[in-house]
């Protein structure tokens, strides 16, 4: 989708002809990935947008296909459990505790069951889980530590870090461990453990936890080899207008927003018989790892140059552009393979100035 995103940046997307959409009715569309109630100015934008693109959170869709995240809303215990299970691709292991208020028909049943089987949640002393209660910051922190304790080297400390979390407080160790790992930061000298957590706070804390997973990093050359092979195949298929093969490539290597975009638009093709020509020089393609953790990667691609031409009786276009950008990848828990879930092109306006 590099070419199409570049054309969007240039305001020239109208020249690209989408294939017939192969997206199944009732599935996700691009609209599901564009939040209408948050932008780059929000303090948690980067983490929230990343989770949206990776299909870790879904947001809320209204009847007009507008998606909202509601970052400042409180988050329930069931909702937080779902995000945590999705983010870590957790699977049930062993018997789960049964809660009287968690019915098998409930949308959150499998998430609660998975977290319970792994010892991440224990519920209340009366045998309930209170799935619809809003989660507090101390409860959320405990679940995060228990979920990440096998992949993040938490360091305990007897030092009281927050004035409102004393050493005899039930969540003292969990809050200290998460604070030492910089997964939670508090509010200056206080943590406000009994405050209800917001959706933004929950997402940011889990996102930080994922970034702290550094015990099983992928071999950089393997990741670069996978991505280079994908990019070179994509370029070749775009140049030759091999639409079916191009869509198959996206299905094989894509997920999240990256795959939905390809499905929803049906891929982008430039038929030569209509006056379109695409030429991509990728001989100087260079890949660099910008960030790396056990499950998530950001890789920068530089050195490619594309030439796009279109000639008709009414309109002629011929421009050359750098095709630098960054790819976000996640490890697919089922296949064990890396998948691309987003691509962000770099756009330099100066290269088009005369």
C-alpha positions in Angstrom: 0.0 0.0 0.0 3.0 2.3 -0.2 2.1 3.9 -3.5 -1.5 4.6 -2.5 -0.5 6.2 0.8 2.0 8.4 -1.0 -0.7 9.5 -3.4 -3.0 10.3 -0.4 -0.3 12.5 1.0 0.0 14.3 -2.3 -3.8 14.6 -2.8 -3.6 12.5 -6.0 -5.3 9.4 -4.8 -8.0 9.9 -7.4 -5.7 8.6 -10.1 -5.4 5.2 -8.4 -8.1 2.7 -9.4 -9.2 0.4 -6.6 -10.0 -3.2 -7.4 -13.3 -4.7 -6.4 -13.3 -5.0 -2.7 -12.7 -8.5 -1.4 -13.8 -7.6 2.1 -16.5 -9.7 3.7 -19.7 -8.1 4.7 -19.9 -7.4 8.4 -16.2 -7.3 8.9 -13.9 -4.4 9.7 -13.4 -1.5 7.3 -11.1 1.4 7.4 -13.6 3.4 9.4 -13.0 1.0 12.3 -9.5 2.3 12.6 -10.1 6.1 12.5 -11.0 7.4 15.9 -13.1 10.6 15.8 -12.7 11.6 19.5 -8.9 11.6 19.8 -6.0 13.1 17.7 -2.2 13.5 17.9 -2.6 16.2 20.6 -3.9 13.6 23.2 -1.3 12.5 25.7 -2.0 8.8 24.9 -2.4 9.1 21.1 0.6 7.1 20.1 -0.3 4.1 22.3 -4.0 4.1 21.5 -3.4 4.5 17.8 -0.9 1.6 17.9 -3.4 -0.7 19.7 -6.1 0.3 17.2 -4.0 -0.6 14.2 -2.8 -3.8 15.7 -6.4 -5.0 16.5 -5.8 -5.0 20.2 -8.7 -2.6 20.8 -11.7 -2.0 18.7 -13.4 1.2 19.8 -17.1 1.9 19.5 -18.9 2.2 16.2 -22.1 4.3 15.8 -24.7 3.9 13.2 -23.0 6.4 10.9 -19.7 4.3 11.0 -17.9 6.8 13.2 -15.5 5.1 15.7 -14.7 6.5 19.1 -12.2 5.3 21.7 -13.6 7.3 24.7 -10.1 7.5 26.3 -11.3 9.4 29.4 -14.0 7.0 30.2 -13.6 4.6 33.1 -12.8 1.0 32.1 -14.6 -2.0 33.6 -12.8 -5.1 34.9 -14.1 -7.2 32.0 -12.9 -4.6 29.4 -9.5 -4.4 30.9 -9.2 -8.2 31.1 -10.0 -8.4 27.4 -7.4 -5.8 26.4 -4.8 -7.5 28.5 -5.5 -10.9 27.0 -5.5 -9.6 23.5 -2.3 -7.6 23.9 -0.3 -10.5 25.2 -2.1 -13.1 23.0 -2.8 -15.1 26.1 -4.3 -18.6 26.0 -6.0 -20.6 28.8 -3.7 -23.0 30.6 -5.1 -25.3 33.2 -8.4 -25.1 35.1 -10.0 -21.7 35.5 -11.8 -20.4 38.6 -15.6 -20.2 38.1 -17.3 -17.0 39.1 -21.0 -16.9 39.8 -21.4 -13.6 37.9 -19.5 -14.6 34.8 -21.9 -16.6 32.6 -20.7 -18.6 29.7 -22.9 -16.6 27.4 -21.3 -13.3 28.3 -19.0 -11.6 25.7 -16.2 -11.5 28.3 -16.4 -15.1 29.4 -13.4 -16.5 27.4 -11.2 -13.5 28.4 -12.0 -13.9 32.1 -11.6 -17.7 31.8 -8.2 -17.3 30.2 -6.9 -14.8 32.7 -8.2 -16.9 35.6 -6.5 -20.0 34.3 -3.2 -18.2 34.3 -3.6 -16.8 37.8 -3.9 -13.2 36.7 -7.3 -12.7 38.3 -8.7 -14.3 41.5 -12.0 -12.5 41.9 -13.7 -11.5 45.2 -13.9 -13.6 48.4 -17.6 -14.2 47.7 -16.9 -16.0 44.5 -17.7 -13.2 42.1 -15.6 -11.3 39.6 -17.7 -8.1 39.3 -17.0 -7.8 35.5 -19.0 -4.7 35.1 -17.5 -2.8 38.0 -15.0 -0.1 37.0 -11.4 -1.2 37.8 -9.3 0.8 40.2 -5.6 1.7 39.6 -4.3 -0.7 42.2 -6.4 -3.6 40.8 -5.2 -2.9 37.3 -1.6 -2.7 38.4 -1.8 -6.1 40.1 -3.2 -7.7 36.9 -0.4 -6.1 34.8 2.4 -7.4 37.0 0.9 -10.9 37.1 0.4 -10.9 33.3 4.0 -9.8 32.6 5.9 -11.4 35.4 7.2 -14.2 33.1 8.5 -11.8 30.4 9.4 -8.6 32.3 12.2 -8.7 35.0 10.4 -6.9 37.8 12.5 -5.6 40.6 10.9 -5.4 44.0 11.8 -2.8 46.6 10.9 -2.2 50.2 11.2 1.6 49.7 7.9 3.4 49.8 7.7 5.2 46.4 4.3 6.9 46.7 3.0 8.7 49.8 -0.4 7.2 49.5 0.8 3.6 49.1 2.1 2.5 52.5 4.2 -0.7 53.0 1.2 -2.5 54.6 -1.1 -1.7 51.7 -2.3 -4.9 50.0 -1.0 -3.7 46.5 2.3 -2.2 47.7 4.5 -4.9 46.1 2.6 -4.8 42.8 2.7 -1.0 42.6 6.4 -0.9 43.5 7.3 -3.5 40.9 5.4 -1.8 38.2 6.8 1.6 39.2 10.4 0.2 39.2 9.8 -1.1 35.7 8.4 2.3 34.6 5.1 0.8 33.6 3.3 3.0 36.1 4.4 6.5 36.9 1.8 7.9 39.3 1.1 11.6 39.9 4.2 13.1 41.3 4.6 11.7 44.8 1.1 10.0 44.8 -0.3 7.0 43.0 -4.0 7.4 43.8 -4.5 3.6 44.0 -8.3 3.8 44.6 -9.0 6.1 41.7 -10.9 4.5 38.8 -8.7 3.9 35.9 -9.4 5.4 32.5 -9.3 3.6 29.2 -6.3 5.7 28.2 -4.4 4.9 31.3 -5.1 1.2 30.9 -3.9 1.1 27.3 -0.7 3.1 28.1 0.3 0.8 30.9 -0.2 -2.3 28.9 1.7 -0.8 26.0 4.6 0.1 28.3 4.6 -3.5 29.5 4.9 -4.8 26.0 7.8 -2.5 25.3 9.6 -3.9 28.4 9.5 -7.4 27.0 13.1 -7.8 26.0 14.0 -11.4 26.9 13.2 -13.1 23.6 14.0 -10.5 20.9 13.9 -11.6 17.3 17.0 -11.8 15.2 17.2 -8.5 13.3 18.4 -10.0 10.1 15.5 -12.5 10.0 13.0 -9.6 10.4 14.7 -7.5 7.8 14.8 -10.5 5.4 11.1 -11.0 5.8 10.2 -7.3 5.3 12.7 -6.8 2.4 11.2 -9.8 0.6 7.7 -8.5 1.1 8.6 -5.0 -0.1 10.4 -6.2 -3.2 7.5 -8.5 -4.1 5.0 -5.7 -3.6 6.9 -3.3 -5.8 7.2 -5.9 -8.6 3.5 -6.8 -8.4 2.5 -3.1 -8.5 4.7 -2.4 -11.5 3.2 -5.4 -13.5 -0.4 -4.9 -12.3 -0.5 -8.4 -10.9 -3.6 -7.6 -8.7 -4.5 -11.1 -7.6 -1.0 -11.9 -6.5 -0.7 -8.5 -4.8 -3.8 -9.2 -2.7 -2.5 -12.7 -1.8 0.7 -11.1 -0.6 -1.2 -8.7 1.7 -3.3 -11.7 3.0 -0.2 -13.6 3.7 1.9 -11.0 5.4 -0.6 -8.4 6.7 -2.9 -8.1 9.7 -4.7 -5.3 11.5 -5.1 -2.0 9.7 -2.6 -2.9 7.0 -4.6 -5.9 5.9 -8.0 -4.2 6.3 -6.8 -1.3 4.2 -5.8 -3.6 1.4 -9.0 -5.5 1.6 -11.3 -2.5 1.9 -9.6 -0.8 -1.1 -9.1 -4.0 -2.9 -5.5 -3.1 -3.4 -4.4 -0.4 -5.8 -3.5 -1.0 -9.4 -2.3 1.2 -12.2 -3.3 -0.3 -15.6 -0.9 0.6 -18.4 -3.7 0.5 -21.0 -5.4 3.4 -19.1 -2.3 5.6 -19.2 -0.8 4.7 -15.8 2.8 3.8 -15.3 4.6 3.0 -12.0 8.3 2.4 -11.8 10.0 1.8 -8.4 13.7 1.9 -8.0 14.4 -0.3 -4.9 18.1 -1.0 -5.6 19.1 1.1 -2.6 16.5 -0.2 -0.2 17.8 0.0 3.4 16.0 -1.3 6.5 16.7 -0.2 10.1 15.1 -1.4 13.3 13.7 1.7 15.1 12.3 -0.2 18.1 12.2 -3.8 19.2 10.5 -6.0 21.8 9.5 -9.6 22.0 6.2 -9.2 20.2 6.4 -5.8 18.4 8.8 -4.1 16.0 9.0 -0.8 14.1 11.2 -0.9 11.0 12.2 2.0 8.8 12.5 1.6 5.1 14.6 4.1 3.1 16.3 4.5 -0.2 13.4 3.7 -2.6 12.2 6.1 -5.3 9.0 5.8 -7.2 8.0 7.4 -10.5 4.3 7.8 -11.2 2.9 8.8 -14.6 -0.6 9.3 -15.9 -1.5 10.5 -19.3 -5.0 11.2 -20.7 -6.7 13.8 -22.9 -7.7 15.8 -19.8 -4.9 15.3 -17.4 -1.2 14.5 -17.4 1.0 13.7 -14.4 4.6 12.8 -14.1 6.3 13.0 -10.7 9.1 11.2 -8.9 9.1 10.8 -5.1 11.1 9.2 -2.3 9.2 6.3 -0.8 10.6 6.3 2.7 8.4 5.1 5.6 8.1 2.9 8.6 6.4 -0.4 9.2 4.9 -1.7 12.4 5.0 -5.5 12.8 3.6 -7.9 15.4 4.4 -11.5 16.2 1.4 -13.7 15.3 0.9 -16.1 18.2 -0.8 -18.8 16.1 1.7 -19.0 13.2 4.8 -17.7 15.0 5.4 -15.4 12.0 5.8 -11.6 11.9 2.9 -9.7 10.4 2.7 -6.1 9.2 -0.1 -4.1 10.8 0.6 -0.6 9.7 2.7 1.4 7.3 3.4 5.1 7.6 5.0 7.0 4.7 7.3 9.9 5.2 6.2 12.9 3.1 8.7 15.6 2.3 7.0 18.6 0.8 10.3 20.2 -0.3 10.9 17.5 -2.9 7.9 18.8 -4.8 8.7 22.5 -4.5 10.1 24.2 -7.6 
